[in-house]
Amino acid sequence: MRKLLLATFVAVAPATVVQAQGDAANYPSKPIRLIMPNAPGSANDTLGRIFAAKLGDALGHQMVIDNRAGAGGILGMEIGKTATPDGYTLLAASTAAMSIAPHIHAKLPYDPLQDYEFISTFGVTPNTLVINPEHPVRTVAEFLEYVKAHGLKLNMASAGAGSQSHLVGAMLMQAAGFQSTHVPYKGGGASVLSVVANESHWTITPAPAVMPHIKSGKLRVLGHSLTQRTPLLADVPSIAESVPGFEYSGWNGLLAPRKTPPAVLAKLRETLLKVAASEDLIKLFTAQGAIVQTSTPEQFRALVEREIEHAKAGRPARLIVKNNAVADQAMIKTLYRASQAGVTIDMIVRGVCCLRPGIPGISDRIRVRSIVGQFLEHSRL
């Protein structure tokens, strides 16, 4: 019996290898699902759709975008981790879920360095500081005077707790010495629209999320996060000209679930490099204020590893808490005790806004909700 089993294994194993090689040679033979761990209208979604359309054309099969936003990209990354590793599910990854999340959340359902195959980066996105045009601010210097004068009365929108726009906003507040009330939204698109509607007053977010609104005049751009001026954002100064040393840009990259066949990964990378070199893609990215940039799988992995270590040294979770209106510790403790007793955040917000003097308006209800949510999320610190 043992000899029969061994003979069967020996006969089947080479056939399995040959079949896998054949499948890889014919790859792709059907549409490819591209998981987008961000909401529609976000920077990663905007660039990812442009990139996916060109990559799909080059591969001969459509890439179907599957937006799985939630928890700063964590939901989509977890779905991608457990997908079948056959090359027909890929992930459009970005800075927040790969480099920031490990230091914002106590436990992630995935390991950024071990659960994925790194294919290549495909873009770099400077962050842009924008404000609703109704405010009398036209330069970074004027913005700093304005926010310091108004303090927590002004809201800073972000794509959600732990998002790139959340962290870079906290970094700007720390570097320039001011505070605004952080209001997290469900995705970059929603956060940007809140500034367009003047519900929130400013945000600093990846350029692709705001370029259409800047061009239409619905948002006023004040500065960007590159170290010096760039043709990508003509006539827009760097924030570093007013806040020396300030710099923070994000990246976009293509991942596959771990154990995706090497031949499939090689086909994807080869095609990606050809697409990235095309003038058409470069022009489309430039129009979004982004740079086409590729890397080897090893360089991509090293980039994420380096950023995780850098974030560990800076402790972004502590930075976020420090710079987001959590100074009123008596109020925070009361809210936390209420939440532990089973009171919902909505009930807490309504109660505080009705009973506490000086917190009557909708913008202040947003502020209280923000404070509660941040404390509950980061209470482990």
C-alpha positions as CSV (number, residue, x, y, z in Angstrom):
1,M,0.0,0.0,0.0
2,R,2.8,2.4,0.9
3,K,4.5,1.7,-2.5
4,L,1.2,2.4,-4.3
5,L,0.7,5.7,-2.4
6,L,4.3,6.7,-3.1
7,A,3.9,5.9,-6.8
8,T,0.7,7.8,-7.0
9,F,2.3,10.9,-5.4
10,V,5.3,10.7,-7.7
11,A,3.0,10.5,-10.7
12,V,0.7,13.3,-9.6
13,A,3.2,15.8,-8.3
14,P,4.9,16.5,-11.7
15,A,1.5,16.8,-13.3
16,T,0.5,19.4,-10.7
17,V,3.6,21.4,-11.3
18,V,3.1,21.2,-15.1
19,Q,-0.5,22.4,-14.7
20,A,0.5,25.3,-12.5
21,Q,3.2,26.3,-15.0
22,G,0.6,26.0,-17.8
23,D,-1.9,28.2,-15.9
24,A,0.8,30.8,-15.3
25,A,1.8,30.8,-19.0
26,N,-1.8,31.4,-20.0
27,Y,-2.4,34.1,-17.3
28,P,-4.6,35.9,-17.3
29,S,-7.5,34.1,-18.9
30,K,-10.3,36.1,-17.2
31,P,-10.9,39.5,-15.4
32,I,-8.8,40.3,-12.4
33,R,-10.3,41.6,-9.1
34,L,-8.4,44.5,-7.7
35,I,-9.3,45.1,-4.0
36,M,-9.3,48.8,-3.2
37,P,-9.0,49.1,0.6
38,N,-10.2,52.7,0.3
39,A,-13.5,54.5,-0.5
40,P,-14.4,55.8,-3.9
41,G,-13.0,59.3,-4.4
42,S,-9.9,58.7,-2.2
43,A,-6.4,59.2,-3.6
44,N,-5.7,55.5,-3.7
45,D,-9.0,54.9,-5.5
46,T,-8.4,57.6,-8.0
47,L,-4.9,56.6,-8.9
48,G,-5.7,52.9,-8.6
49,R,-8.5,53.1,-11.2
50,I,-6.3,55.0,-13.7
51,F,-3.5,52.4,-13.2
52,A,-5.8,49.4,-13.3
53,A,-7.5,50.5,-16.5
54,K,-4.1,50.7,-18.2
55,L,-2.7,47.5,-16.7
56,G,-5.9,45.6,-17.6
57,D,-5.6,46.8,-21.2
58,A,-2.0,45.6,-21.3
59,L,-2.8,42.2,-19.8
60,G,-5.8,41.7,-22.2
61,H,-8.4,41.4,-19.5
62,Q,-10.3,43.9,-17.4
63,M,-9.3,44.7,-13.8
64,V,-12.5,45.0,-11.8
65,I,-12.3,47.5,-8.9
66,D,-13.7,46.1,-5.6
67,N,-13.8,49.0,-3.0
68,R,-13.6,47.5,0.5
69,A,-13.1,50.5,2.7
70,G,-13.2,50.4,6.4
71,A,-10.9,50.9,9.5
72,G,-8.3,52.9,7.5
73,G,-7.9,50.2,4.9
74,I,-7.7,47.2,7.3
75,L,-10.9,45.6,6.1
76,G,-9.7,45.4,2.5
77,M,-6.3,44.2,3.4
78,E,-7.7,41.4,5.5
79,I,-10.0,40.3,2.6
80,G,-7.0,40.4,0.2
81,K,-4.9,38.3,2.7
82,T,-7.4,35.4,2.6
83,A,-8.1,35.5,-1.1
84,T,-7.1,32.6,-3.3
85,P,-3.5,33.1,-4.4
86,D,-4.0,32.5,-8.1
87,G,-3.3,36.0,-9.5
88,Y,-7.0,36.8,-9.9
89,T,-7.2,38.9,-6.7
90,L,-4.7,41.7,-6.2
91,L,-4.5,44.6,-3.8
92,A,-3.9,48.3,-4.4
93,A,-2.1,49.1,-1.2
94,S,-1.1,52.5,0.3
95,T,0.7,54.0,3.2
96,A,-2.0,54.0,5.8
97,A,-2.9,50.3,6.0
98,M,0.7,49.0,5.5
99,S,2.9,51.4,7.4
100,I,0.7,53.4,9.8
101,A,-1.9,50.8,10.9
102,P,0.6,48.6,12.9
103,H,1.1,51.5,15.3
104,I,-2.5,52.7,15.5
105,H,-4.2,49.4,16.3
106,A,-3.4,47.0,19.1
107,K,-3.8,44.0,16.8
108,L,-4.0,43.7,13.1
109,P,-5.7,40.8,11.3
110,Y,-2.7,40.7,8.9
111,D,1.0,41.1,8.9
112,P,2.0,43.8,6.3
113,L,5.4,42.2,5.7
114,Q,4.5,38.5,5.8
115,D,1.0,38.0,4.3
116,Y,1.5,39.5,0.8
117,E,3.7,39.2,-2.2
118,F,5.2,42.6,-3.1
119,I,5.1,43.3,-6.9
120,S,5.9,47.0,-7.3
121,T,5.0,50.5,-6.2
122,F,3.3,52.5,-9.0
123,G,2.9,56.0,-7.6
124,V,4.0,58.6,-5.1
125,T,1.5,61.2,-3.9
126,P,2.4,64.5,-2.2
127,N,-0.1,65.7,0.4
128,T,-1.9,69.0,-0.3
129,L,-3.1,71.5,2.3
130,V,-6.5,72.8,1.2
131,I,-9.2,75.0,2.8
132,N,-12.7,76.1,1.9
133,P,-12.4,79.3,-0.2
134,E,-14.8,81.1,2.1
135,H,-12.0,81.5,4.7
136,P,-9.8,84.6,4.2
137,V,-6.6,82.6,3.8
138,R,-4.4,82.4,0.7
139,T,-1.0,81.3,2.0
140,V,0.4,78.8,4.4
141,A,1.6,81.6,6.6
142,E,-1.9,83.2,6.7
143,F,-3.3,79.7,7.4
144,L,-1.1,79.3,10.5
145,E,-2.1,82.7,11.9
146,Y,-5.8,81.8,11.2
147,V,-5.8,78.4,12.9
148,K,-3.8,79.6,15.9
149,A,-6.3,82.4,16.4
150,H,-9.4,80.1,16.1
151,G,-8.0,76.9,17.7
152,L,-10.4,74.1,18.3
153,K,-13.3,76.0,16.7
154,L,-11.9,74.8,13.3
155,N,-12.3,71.3,12.2
156,M,-9.7,69.2,10.4
157,A,-11.2,66.5,8.2
158,S,-9.5,63.2,7.6
159,A,-10.3,59.9,5.8
160,G,-10.6,58.2,9.1
161,A,-8.7,57.3,12.2
162,G,-5.2,56.1,11.3
163,S,-5.5,57.3,7.7
164,Q,-2.6,59.1,5.9
165,S,-4.6,62.4,6.1
166,H,-5.1,61.8,9.8
167,L,-1.4,61.3,10.5
168,V,-0.1,64.1,8.3
169,G,-2.6,66.5,9.8
170,A,-1.4,65.6,13.3
171,M,2.2,66.0,12.1
172,L,1.5,69.5,10.7
173,M,-0.2,70.6,13.9
174,Q,2.7,69.4,16.0
175,A,5.3,70.9,13.7
176,A,3.6,74.3,13.4
177,G,2.3,74.4,17.0
178,F,-1.5,74.6,16.7
179,Q,-4.6,72.5,17.3
180,S,-7.8,71.9,15.3
181,T,-10.5,69.5,16.1
182,H,-10.0,66.3,14.2
183,V,-13.2,64.9,12.4
184,P,-12.7,61.5,10.9
185,Y,-14.9,60.5,7.9
186,K,-15.5,57.2,6.2
187,G,-13.0,57.6,3.4
188,G,-11.0,60.4,1.6
189,G,-13.9,61.3,-0.7
190,A,-16.2,62.0,2.1
191,S,-13.6,64.0,4.1
192,V,-12.8,66.2,1.1
193,L,-16.5,66.8,0.4
194,S,-16.9,68.0,4.0
195,V,-14.4,70.7,3.3
196,V,-16.1,71.6,0.0
197,A,-19.3,72.0,2.0
198,N,-17.5,74.0,4.8
199,E,-18.7,71.4,7.3
200,S,-15.0,70.9,8.1
201,H,-12.6,73.8,7.5
202,W,-9.4,72.3,6.2
203,T,-7.6,69.0,5.4
204,I,-4.2,67.9,4.3
205,T,-4.6,64.9,2.1
206,P,-3.1,63.1,-1.0
207,A,-3.3,65.4,-4.1
208,P,-5.4,63.0,-6.3
209,A,-8.3,63.3,-3.8
210,V,-8.6,67.1,-4.2
211,M,-7.3,68.0,-7.7
212,P,-10.7,68.1,-9.3
213,H,-12.0,70.5,-6.6
214,I,-8.9,72.7,-6.8
215,K,-9.4,73.0,-10.5
216,S,-13.1,73.8,-10.2
217,G,-12.4,76.5,-7.5
218,K,-14.3,74.6,-4.8
219,L,-11.2,74.2,-2.7
220,R,-8.2,76.6,-2.3
221,V,-4.8,74.9,-2.2
222,L,-2.2,76.5,0.1
223,G,0.8,74.2,0.0
224,H,2.1,70.7,-0.5
225,S,4.3,68.2,1.4
226,L,7.2,67.9,-0.9
227,T,10.4,69.5,0.2
228,Q,10.5,72.0,-2.7
229,R,8.2,73.4,-5.4
230,T,7.2,71.0,-8.2
231,P,5.8,71.3,-11.7
232,L,3.1,68.8,-10.6
233,L,1.5,71.7,-8.6
234,A,2.4,74.8,-10.5
235,D,2.8,78.0,-8.4
236,V,2.0,76.1,-5.2
237,P,4.6,76.5,-2.5
238,S,5.9,73.7,-0.3
239,I,4.7,73.8,3.3
240,A,8.3,73.5,4.3
241,E,8.8,77.1,3.2
242,S,6.7,78.2,6.2
243,V,7.2,75.1,8.4
244,P,10.9,74.2,8.1
245,G,11.6,70.5,7.8
246,F,8.0,69.5,7.2
247,E,7.7,66.6,4.6
248,Y,5.4,63.7,4.2
249,S,4.3,62.0,1.0
250,G,2.5,58.7,0.5
251,W,2.9,55.8,-2.0
252,N,0.7,53.4,-3.9
253,G,1.7,49.8,-4.8
254,L,0.5,46.5,-6.1
255,L,0.3,43.4,-3.8
256,A,-0.9,39.8,-4.2
257,P,-1.9,37.3,-1.6
258,R,1.0,35.2,-0.2
259,K,1.9,32.1,-2.2
260,T,0.7,33.5,-5.6
261,P,2.8,31.6,-8.2
262,P,6.1,33.3,-9.0
263,A,5.4,33.1,-12.8
264,V,2.2,35.0,-12.3
265,L,4.0,37.6,-10.2
266,A,6.7,37.9,-12.8
267,K,4.1,38.4,-15.6
268,L,2.3,41.1,-13.5
269,R,5.5,42.9,-12.8
270,E,6.8,42.8,-16.4
271,T,3.5,44.3,-17.6
272,L,3.3,46.9,-14.8
273,L,6.8,48.2,-15.8
274,K,5.8,48.6,-19.4
275,V,2.6,50.4,-18.4
276,A,4.5,52.7,-16.0
277,A,6.8,53.8,-18.8
278,S,4.0,54.9,-21.0
279,E,3.6,58.6,-21.6
280,D,-0.1,58.2,-21.4
281,L,0.0,57.0,-17.8
282,I,2.5,59.6,-16.8
283,K,0.3,62.4,-18.1
284,L,-2.8,61.0,-16.3
285,F,-0.9,60.8,-13.0
286,T,0.6,64.2,-13.5
287,A,-2.9,65.7,-13.9
288,Q,-3.7,64.2,-10.5
289,G,-0.6,65.7,-8.9
290,A,1.0,62.3,-8.6
291,I,4.3,60.8,-9.8
292,V,4.6,57.4,-11.5
293,Q,7.3,55.4,-9.6
294,T,8.1,51.7,-9.7
295,S,10.4,49.5,-7.6
296,T,11.6,46.0,-7.4
297,P,9.7,43.7,-5.0
298,E,12.7,43.9,-2.6
299,Q,12.7,47.7,-2.7
300,F,9.0,47.8,-2.1
301,R,9.2,45.5,0.9
302,A,12.2,47.4,2.3
303,L,10.2,50.7,1.9
304,V,7.3,49.3,4.0
305,E,9.7,47.9,6.5
306,R,11.6,51.1,6.8
307,E,8.4,53.1,7.2
308,I,7.1,50.8,9.9
309,E,10.3,51.2,11.8
310,H,10.3,55.0,11.4
311,A,6.7,55.1,12.6
312,K,7.6,52.9,15.6
313,A,10.2,55.5,16.6
314,G,7.7,58.3,16.2
315,R,4.7,56.5,17.7
316,P,2.0,57.9,15.4
317,A,-0.8,56.8,17.7
318,R,0.5,59.0,20.5
319,L,1.1,61.8,18.1
320,I,-2.5,61.5,16.9
321,V,-3.9,61.5,20.4
322,K,-1.7,64.4,21.5
323,N,-2.8,66.6,18.6
324,N,-6.5,65.9,18.5
325,A,-8.5,67.8,21.1
326,V,-8.2,65.3,23.9
327,A,-6.9,67.8,26.5
328,D,-10.1,67.8,28.6
329,Q,-9.3,64.7,30.6
330,A,-12.2,65.1,33.0
331,M,-14.7,65.0,30.1
332,I,-12.9,62.1,28.5
333,K,-13.0,60.0,31.7
334,T,-16.7,60.7,32.1
335,L,-17.4,59.7,28.5
336,Y,-15.3,56.5,28.8
337,R,-17.1,55.4,32.0
338,A,-20.5,56.1,30.3
339,S,-19.4,54.0,27.3
340,Q,-18.3,51.1,29.6
341,A,-21.8,51.2,31.1
342,G,-23.4,50.5,27.8
343,V,-24.3,54.1,26.7
344,T,-23.9,54.5,23.0
345,I,-21.7,57.2,21.5
346,D,-24.8,58.9,20.0
347,M,-26.4,59.0,23.4
348,I,-23.2,60.5,24.9
349,V,-22.9,63.1,22.2
350,R,-26.6,64.2,22.6
351,G,-26.3,64.3,26.4
352,V,-23.1,66.3,26.5
353,C,-24.2,68.7,23.8
354,C,-27.5,69.4,25.6
355,L,-26.2,69.6,29.1
356,R,-22.7,71.0,29.0
357,P,-22.5,74.8,28.5
358,G,-20.7,76.0,25.4
359,I,-21.3,72.9,23.3
360,P,-24.6,73.5,21.5
361,G,-24.0,73.5,17.8
362,I,-23.6,70.8,15.1
363,S,-19.9,71.5,14.7
364,D,-19.4,70.9,18.4
365,R,-21.4,67.7,18.3
366,I,-18.9,66.6,15.6
367,R,-16.1,67.6,18.0
368,V,-17.5,65.6,20.9
369,R,-18.1,62.6,18.7
370,S,-14.5,62.9,17.5
371,I,-13.1,63.1,21.0
372,V,-15.1,60.1,22.2
373,G,-14.2,58.0,19.2
374,Q,-10.5,58.8,19.5
375,F,-10.4,58.0,23.1
376,L,-12.1,54.7,22.8
377,E,-9.8,53.7,19.9
378,H,-6.6,54.8,21.5
379,S,-7.4,54.1,25.2
380,R,-4.8,51.4,25.3
381,L,-2.1,54.1,25.1
